[in-house]
Amino acid sequence: MNARPAKDPDQSRYRGVVGAAIRARREKLGLTVPDLVERLASEGCQLAEIAVRQYEQGKRPLPIDALPAFAAALETTIHRLLPMP
């Protein structure tokens, strides 16, 4: 019998909070998702628009190594994108 690992409820909460912070910052800067994708590309982070939308909606976990590119593209710091404990 193969048991599936239990879902980590904190992970989905984390995704939602980070995604909301990304979206809020993007909107504050007056950027569209395609604008953000272009900025991310200039930071060396190639992502599809659908991936960025899924990150913002908390439907997909944001890779930790993408955080510096998101912070730079959104003219902010990594700390402002991460939830506080």
CNS distance restraints for C-alpha pairs under 8 A (distance, minus, plus):
assign (resid   8 and name CA) (resid  12 and name CA) 7.20 0.50 0.50
assign (resid   9 and name CA) (resid  13 and name CA) 6.58 0.50 0.50
assign (resid  10 and name CA) (resid  14 and name CA) 5.96 0.50 0.50
assign (resid  11 and name CA) (resid  15 and name CA) 6.14 0.50 0.50
assign (resid  12 and name CA) (resid  16 and name CA) 6.22 0.50 0.50
assign (resid  12 and name CA) (resid  58 and name CA) 6.97 0.50 0.50
assign (resid  13 and name CA) (resid  17 and name CA) 6.24 0.50 0.50
assign (resid  14 and name CA) (resid  18 and name CA) 6.11 0.50 0.50
assign (resid  14 and name CA) (resid  83 and name CA) 6.96 0.50 0.50
assign (resid  15 and name CA) (resid  19 and name CA) 5.85 0.50 0.50
assign (resid  15 and name CA) (resid  55 and name CA) 7.21 0.50 0.50
assign (resid  15 and name CA) (resid  58 and name CA) 4.69 0.50 0.50
assign (resid  15 and name CA) (resid  59 and name CA) 7.37 0.50 0.50
assign (resid  15 and name CA) (resid  60 and name CA) 7.08 0.50 0.50
assign (resid  15 and name CA) (resid  61 and name CA) 5.61 0.50 0.50
assign (resid  15 and name CA) (resid  62 and name CA) 7.09 0.50 0.50
assign (resid  16 and name CA) (resid  20 and name CA) 5.97 0.50 0.50
assign (resid  16 and name CA) (resid  56 and name CA) 7.33 0.50 0.50
assign (resid  16 and name CA) (resid  57 and name CA) 6.46 0.50 0.50
assign (resid  16 and name CA) (resid  58 and name CA) 4.18 0.50 0.50
assign (resid  16 and name CA) (resid  59 and name CA) 7.75 0.50 0.50
assign (resid  17 and name CA) (resid  21 and name CA) 6.21 0.50 0.50
assign (resid  17 and name CA) (resid  58 and name CA) 7.58 0.50 0.50
assign (resid  17 and name CA) (resid  82 and name CA) 7.52 0.50 0.50
assign (resid  17 and name CA) (resid  83 and name CA) 6.24 0.50 0.50
assign (resid  18 and name CA) (resid  22 and name CA) 6.23 0.50 0.50
assign (resid  18 and name CA) (resid  56 and name CA) 7.46 0.50 0.50
assign (resid  18 and name CA) (resid  58 and name CA) 7.65 0.50 0.50
assign (resid  18 and name CA) (resid  81 and name CA) 5.67 0.50 0.50
assign (resid  18 and name CA) (resid  82 and name CA) 5.64 0.50 0.50
assign (resid  18 and name CA) (resid  83 and name CA) 6.54 0.50 0.50
assign (resid  19 and name CA) (resid  23 and name CA) 6.18 0.50 0.50
assign (resid  19 and name CA) (resid  55 and name CA) 5.26 0.50 0.50
assign (resid  19 and name CA) (resid  56 and name CA) 3.71 0.50 0.50
assign (resid  19 and name CA) (resid  57 and name CA) 5.82 0.50 0.50
assign (resid  19 and name CA) (resid  58 and name CA) 5.41 0.50 0.50
assign (resid  20 and name CA) (resid  24 and name CA) 5.97 0.50 0.50
assign (resid  20 and name CA) (resid  56 and name CA) 5.73 0.50 0.50
assign (resid  20 and name CA) (resid  57 and name CA) 7.04 0.50 0.50
assign (resid  20 and name CA) (resid  58 and name CA) 7.70 0.50 0.50
assign (resid  21 and name CA) (resid  25 and name CA) 6.09 0.50 0.50
assign (resid  21 and name CA) (resid  56 and name CA) 7.93 0.50 0.50
assign (resid  21 and name CA) (resid  80 and name CA) 7.66 0.50 0.50
assign (resid  21 and name CA) (resid  81 and name CA) 5.45 0.50 0.50
assign (resid  21 and name CA) (resid  82 and name CA) 7.73 0.50 0.50
assign (resid  22 and name CA) (resid  26 and name CA) 6.07 0.50 0.50
assign (resid  22 and name CA) (resid  56 and name CA) 6.25 0.50 0.50
assign (resid  22 and name CA) (resid  70 and name CA) 7.80 0.50 0.50
assign (resid  22 and name CA) (resid  74 and name CA) 7.82 0.50 0.50
assign (resid  22 and name CA) (resid  81 and name CA) 6.43 0.50 0.50
assign (resid  23 and name CA) (resid  27 and name CA) 6.08 0.50 0.50
assign (resid  23 and name CA) (resid  56 and name CA) 5.63 0.50 0.50
assign (resid  24 and name CA) (resid  28 and name CA) 6.03 0.50 0.50
assign (resid  25 and name CA) (resid  29 and name CA) 6.28 0.50 0.50
assign (resid  25 and name CA) (resid  74 and name CA) 6.54 0.50 0.50
assign (resid  26 and name CA) (resid  30 and name CA) 6.37 0.50 0.50
assign (resid  26 and name CA) (resid  31 and name CA) 5.33 0.50 0.50
assign (resid  26 and name CA) (resid  32 and name CA) 7.18 0.50 0.50
assign (resid  26 and name CA) (resid  33 and name CA) 7.90 0.50 0.50
assign (resid  26 and name CA) (resid  36 and name CA) 7.30 0.50 0.50
assign (resid  26 and name CA) (resid  74 and name CA) 6.35 0.50 0.50
assign (resid  27 and name CA) (resid  31 and name CA) 5.70 0.50 0.50
assign (resid  27 and name CA) (resid  32 and name CA) 7.32 0.50 0.50
assign (resid  29 and name CA) (resid  74 and name CA) 7.63 0.50 0.50
assign (resid  31 and name CA) (resid  35 and name CA) 5.62 0.50 0.50
assign (resid  31 and name CA) (resid  36 and name CA) 6.44 0.50 0.50
assign (resid  32 and name CA) (resid  36 and name CA) 6.35 0.50 0.50
assign (resid  33 and name CA) (resid  37 and name CA) 6.15 0.50 0.50
assign (resid  33 and name CA) (resid  49 and name CA) 6.40 0.50 0.50
assign (resid  33 and name CA) (resid  52 and name CA) 7.13 0.50 0.50
assign (resid  33 and name CA) (resid  53 and name CA) 7.27 0.50 0.50
assign (resid  34 and name CA) (resid  38 and name CA) 6.22 0.50 0.50
assign (resid  34 and name CA) (resid  49 and name CA) 6.33 0.50 0.50
assign (resid  35 and name CA) (resid  39 and name CA) 6.32 0.50 0.50
assign (resid  36 and name CA) (resid  40 and name CA) 6.02 0.50 0.50
assign (resid  36 and name CA) (resid  73 and name CA) 6.76 0.50 0.50
assign (resid  36 and name CA) (resid  74 and name CA) 7.69 0.50 0.50
assign (resid  37 and name CA) (resid  41 and name CA) 6.18 0.50 0.50
assign (resid  37 and name CA) (resid  46 and name CA) 7.54 0.50 0.50
assign (resid  37 and name CA) (resid  47 and name CA) 6.44 0.50 0.50
assign (resid  37 and name CA) (resid  48 and name CA) 7.02 0.50 0.50
assign (resid  37 and name CA) (resid  49 and name CA) 6.35 0.50 0.50
assign (resid  37 and name CA) (resid  52 and name CA) 7.45 0.50 0.50
assign (resid  38 and name CA) (resid  42 and name CA) 6.42 0.50 0.50
assign (resid  39 and name CA) (resid  43 and name CA) 6.49 0.50 0.50
assign (resid  39 and name CA) (resid  73 and name CA) 5.22 0.50 0.50
assign (resid  40 and name CA) (resid  44 and name CA) 6.48 0.50 0.50
assign (resid  40 and name CA) (resid  45 and name CA) 5.12 0.50 0.50
assign (resid  40 and name CA) (resid  46 and name CA) 6.63 0.50 0.50
assign (resid  40 and name CA) (resid  47 and name CA) 7.52 0.50 0.50
assign (resid  40 and name CA) (resid  69 and name CA) 5.95 0.50 0.50
assign (resid  40 and name CA) (resid  70 and name CA) 6.49 0.50 0.50
assign (resid  40 and name CA) (resid  73 and name CA) 5.64 0.50 0.50
assign (resid  41 and name CA) (resid  45 and name CA) 4.86 0.50 0.50
assign (resid  41 and name CA) (resid  46 and name CA) 5.01 0.50 0.50
assign (resid  41 and name CA) (resid  47 and name CA) 7.37 0.50 0.50
assign (resid  43 and name CA) (resid  69 and name CA) 5.56 0.50 0.50
assign (resid  43 and name CA) (resid  72 and name CA) 7.39 0.50 0.50
assign (resid  43 and name CA) (resid  73 and name CA) 7.06 0.50 0.50
assign (resid  44 and name CA) (resid  69 and name CA) 7.37 0.50 0.50
assign (resid  45 and name CA) (resid  66 and name CA) 6.94 0.50 0.50
assign (resid  45 and name CA) (resid  69 and name CA) 6.39 0.50 0.50
assign (resid  47 and name CA) (resid  51 and name CA) 6.42 0.50 0.50
assign (resid  47 and name CA) (resid  52 and name CA) 7.02 0.50 0.50
assign (resid  48 and name CA) (resid  52 and name CA) 6.67 0.50 0.50
assign (resid  49 and name CA) (resid  53 and name CA) 6.22 0.50 0.50
assign (resid  50 and name CA) (resid  54 and name CA) 6.12 0.50 0.50
assign (resid  51 and name CA) (resid  55 and name CA) 6.20 0.50 0.50
assign (resid  51 and name CA) (resid  60 and name CA) 7.62 0.50 0.50
assign (resid  52 and name CA) (resid  56 and name CA) 6.22 0.50 0.50
assign (resid  53 and name CA) (resid  57 and name CA) 6.19 0.50 0.50
assign (resid  54 and name CA) (resid  58 and name CA) 6.08 0.50 0.50
assign (resid  54 and name CA) (resid  59 and name CA) 5.01 0.50 0.50
assign (resid  54 and name CA) (resid  60 and name CA) 5.39 0.50 0.50
assign (resid  55 and name CA) (resid  59 and name CA) 6.09 0.50 0.50
assign (resid  55 and name CA) (resid  60 and name CA) 5.14 0.50 0.50
assign (resid  55 and name CA) (resid  61 and name CA) 6.29 0.50 0.50
assign (resid  55 and name CA) (resid  62 and name CA) 5.96 0.50 0.50
assign (resid  62 and name CA) (resid  66 and name CA) 6.97 0.50 0.50
assign (resid  62 and name CA) (resid  67 and name CA) 7.66 0.50 0.50
assign (resid  63 and name CA) (resid  67 and name CA) 7.18 0.50 0.50
assign (resid  66 and name CA) (resid  70 and name CA) 6.33 0.50 0.50
assign (resid  67 and name CA) (resid  71 and name CA) 6.04 0.50 0.50
assign (resid  67 and name CA) (resid  78 and name CA) 6.26 0.50 0.50
assign (resid  68 and name CA) (resid  72 and name CA) 6.14 0.50 0.50
assign (resid  68 and name CA) (resid  77 and name CA) 7.89 0.50 0.50
assign (resid  68 and name CA) (resid  78 and name CA) 6.35 0.50 0.50
assign (resid  69 and name CA) (resid  73 and name CA) 5.94 0.50 0.50
assign (resid  70 and name CA) (resid  74 and name CA) 5.94 0.50 0.50
assign (resid  70 and name CA) (resid  78 and name CA) 7.94 0.50 0.50
assign (resid  71 and name CA) (resid  75 and name CA) 5.96 0.50 0.50
assign (resid  71 and name CA) (resid  76 and name CA) 5.01 0.50 0.50
assign (resid  71 and name CA) (resid  77 and name CA) 5.13 0.50 0.50
assign (resid  71 and name CA) (resid  78 and name CA) 5.37 0.50 0.50
assign (resid  71 and name CA) (resid  81 and name CA) 7.33 0.50 0.50
assign (resid  72 and name CA) (resid  76 and name CA) 6.18 0.50 0.50
assign (resid  72 and name CA) (resid  77 and name CA) 7.23 0.50 0.50
assign (resid  76 and name CA) (resid  80 and name CA) 6.82 0.50 0.50
assign (resid  77 and name CA) (resid  81 and name CA) 6.94 0.50 0.50
assign (resid  78 and name CA) (resid  82 and name CA) 6.47 0.50 0.50
assign (resid  79 and name CA) (resid  83 and name CA) 7.91 0.50 0.50
